[in-house]
Amino acid sequence: MECEGDEPIKNKWYIDFSIRIFRMNKNFFNHILSRQQQKEIVPANKIISAWALKVIGLLYPELSMSSYSSTSEIEEEYNMLQKELLNILNATRACKNCNNEEIAIDFFKILPEIYRVLNTDIYSLHTGDPAARVEFEVIRAYPGFFALCFYRMAHELLKLDVPLLPRILTEYAHSRTGIDIHPGALIGEYFFIDHGTGIVIGETAEIGSHVKLYQGVTLGALSVDKNMVFKKRHPTVQDHVIIYSGATILGGDTVIGHHSVIGGNVWLTKSIPPGSLVYHNPEITVVENKIVNY
């Protein structure tokens, strides 16, 4: 049973509660404001990825809605994309002490080499996958090739000491394909990614030429301690190695010798010599004629 005298007490409690909430929100808002003022200024991810998509579309018309009828038109687009990269660099606070004009010029000087290496990846995918009928299919439809386009561009930007943008590019490809390749990884020519979903290639991984990876492969680190930031944490995979789905290979000292085959679901943390076959022995029981009501 409530008395009339209880009303002022309720009102006071409500006022005190409102004041506490206001003060709490005020502190919260001040914190958010401070974060906003300290944020790293960089163009939106969609602007950066849109630039990369236009570069890829220039190299591979299979991925572009644009068409060109003369070399002068291609050269004009080339120069425009170089200027667009310069604008992105200039709009990135972390690049304020960089020679952005020189970086933009150097990147587009490297573009023909990026194109050449990507063509080796296309060849590997087309010749290595029985399901690939024509190269057009590989370029237009294969997530592995899409991820490699972004990786190879991001890797060259990282070599030019461009901050932030390389990781933004590879994470965009990651979000589109499920393939996570750090731009710092070293990957040779004729790289083959089949299906690709769930592949993880760490920052200090080194992969030779003519290597094949299937879905769910992890080239990771044994430890994620921050004090290992400048150390090699991820494995080395030499030339002509095949790694089947679900295999996990860990550690900066782990070397997979050339011409080796790593079977599915293998967990490996030590080096193996060239020409090795490594496979997992699952214990699977099959009971025949057990289900009769079907």
N, C-alpha and C positions, 0 to 999 in steps of 0.2 A: 504494500500500500504506500503510495507516494503522497507526501505532504506538499502544500503550497510553498513551503520554505525551501524545498529541494530544488526549485527551478533556478535560483541564482547560482547554486552550487554547480548545476549541470552546465549553465552558461559559462561560468568561470573555467570549468574544466575544458570546455570546447574552445574557449579563447586561448587558454594556455597551450592546448594541443595545436591549434592553428599557428600560433607564434613559433612553436618548435618546428613544425613542418616548413614554415616560411624560412626560418633560419637554415634548416637543413637544405632546402632547395636553393637558397641563396649561395651557400657554400658549394653545392653541386654545380650551379650555374657558373660561379666564378672559376671552378676547376675546368669546366668545359670551355669557357672563354679563354683560359690560359692555354689549353691544348690547341684551340683554334689559332691562337696567335703564334704558337710555336711550330705549327705544322710545316712539313716539308713541301714546298711549292713545286709541283710537277703537273704537267698537263694530264687530263683525264686519260684513264687506260684506253677508252674507246678511241681517242684521238691517236694515241701511239700505235695501237693495233691496226687502226684504219690505214695509217701510213704504211705499215709493214704489209698489209694485204694488197695495197696498191703496188708496192715494189714487187711482190710475188706475182701479181697479176700482169705486170709488165714483162716479167721473165717467162711466165706461162699463161698464154691467152686462154688455156682451158679453164683457168680460175678467174677470168676477168670478163666483164660485160663490155669492156672497151675494145676497140679495134683500130689498127693503124694502117695507113695506106702508103706511108713513105718513111724512110729513115729519119728525115727531118722531124716528123711528128714524134717518133720514138725518142729522138734526142731532146726534143722539147719537154716531153714527159719526164725523161731522165733528169733534166736540169731542174724541173719543178719539184720533183721528189727530193732532190738534194737540198733545195731551198727549204722544203717542208721539214726535213730533218734538222736543218740549222735552226729553224723557228722553234722546234720542239726542244732542242738543246738550250737555246737562249731562254726559254720559258721555264727551265728546270733549275731551281735554286742550287742544287748540288753541282751543277755544271758552270757556276758563275766564274770559277777560276780556270776553266778549261779553254783551250783554243778551239772553240766550237766550229768556226769556219774550216779550220784545217781538218778537224775530225770528220765533218760532213764530206769534204772532198776526198779524204783518205778512204772512207767507207765505200763511196761509189767507185773509187779506183779498184777496190777489192771485189766489187760486185760480179765482174766476169768470172773470177775464180770461184766465188760462191756458186754461181750458176753451173760451172763445170763440175764441181763436186756433187751438187744436187742431181745432176744428170747421171752420175755414177750410181747414186742411190736409186734413181728411177730404174736404171738398168738392172740393178740387183733385185729390186722388188718384182719387176716384170718377168725376169728369167727365173727367179727363185720360187715364185708362187704359181702353182698350176692353175689357180682360179683367176689369175690376171690374164685377160685376153689380149688387151692392147695397152700401150703406154698411156693413152688418154684416160683409161680407167684408173690407173695408178695415180695419175696427177689429180684427177677430179675427185676420186672417191676414197683413196686410202688414207686413213688417219695417221699412219706412220710417216708418210711423205709430208703431210701437212705439219706435223710436229717437227720434222727435220728442217723444213723451210724456216720455221721460226727459230729453231735452235741454232742453225748455221749463221743466220743473220745476227742473232743475239750474241753468239760467241765472238764474232768479229768486232762487234761494238764493245764487248768486254775487253778484248785485246787492245782496243783504242782507249782504255781506261774511262769509258763512259759509265757513270754511276746509275743505278736504279733501272734504267730503261731495259737493259738485257734481261733482268729478272721479270719485269713486267711483261715482256714479250713471251718468254717461255711459259710463264704462268697463264697467259692468255691461251696458248696452245694446249697447255695442261687442262684448262677448263673445257676446251672444245673436244679433246681427244681422250682424256684420261691417261695420257703419257707424260710423265714428269721427268724432263731432262734439264738438269742445271746448266746454265750457260757456260759455267767454268769447266765442264767436262771436256775431255779431248777425245774426239771421235774421228776415226779414219774414213777413207772413201769406201764406196760400195757397201754402205750400211743397210742392213735388212731388218725391218721391224714388221712382223706379221701379227695382225689383229691389234696388238699394242696395249689394250686396256690394262692398266695397273702396273705398267713398266715404270720403274724408278731408277734413274741414273744420277748418282751423287756428284757433288761439285768437283772432287779430285779424282774421279774415275778416269781411266785411260783405256780406250778401246781402239784396237788396230783396224786394219782394213779387211773387207770381206767377212765381217762378223754378222751372225744372225741371232736375233733375240725374238722370243715369242712372248705372248701375253703373261703378265704377272711376274716378270723377272725383276729382281731387286739387286742392284749393285750398290750396296750401302756401307755404312760405317759400323764398326764394332762398338764404338763409344761416341757419345754426342756431347762430351764435355767441351765447354766453351774454350778452354785453354788449348784445344787442338785445332783452333781456327786456321792456323797457318801450316798445319801438318797434312800430309797425305793420309786421308782417312778411308778412301774407297779403293776397290780393287783395280788391278790392271788385267785387261783381257787382250791377249795377243791375236795376231792375224788368223783368219780362217777358223774361228771358234763358233760353235753352235750351242746356244743355251735355250733349253726348252722351257715350257710354261711352268710358272710357279717356283722356279729355282731362286734361291737366295744366296748371294755370294757377298761376304762381308770382309772388311779390313783393308787398310792401306798397304799392308805387306803381302796381301794375297795376290798371287800371279797365276792366271790361267794360261798354261802354255799353248802355243799355236797348234792348230789342227786338232784341238780337243773337242769333245762333245760332253755337255753337261745335261743329264736327263732331267725330266720334270720333277718338281718338288724336292730337289736336292738342297740341303743346307750345308754350305761350304765356307770354312773360315781359315783354310790353309792352302798353300800353293800346290799346284799339280804340274808335272812335267809335260812337255809337248806330246801330242798324240795320245792323251789320256781319254778314257771313257769312264765317266762317273755317273752312277745311277742309284736310285733309291729302291730299296726292297720293301714294298708294302705287304702287310699281312692281310690278305683278302680271302674270305671264306665264301664259297659258293655251295649252297645246298640245293641240289636239283630235285625237282618234283615235290617241293615242300608246299607250294601253294596250289591247291587242287580246285578251289572254287573260283574259277575265273572264266 
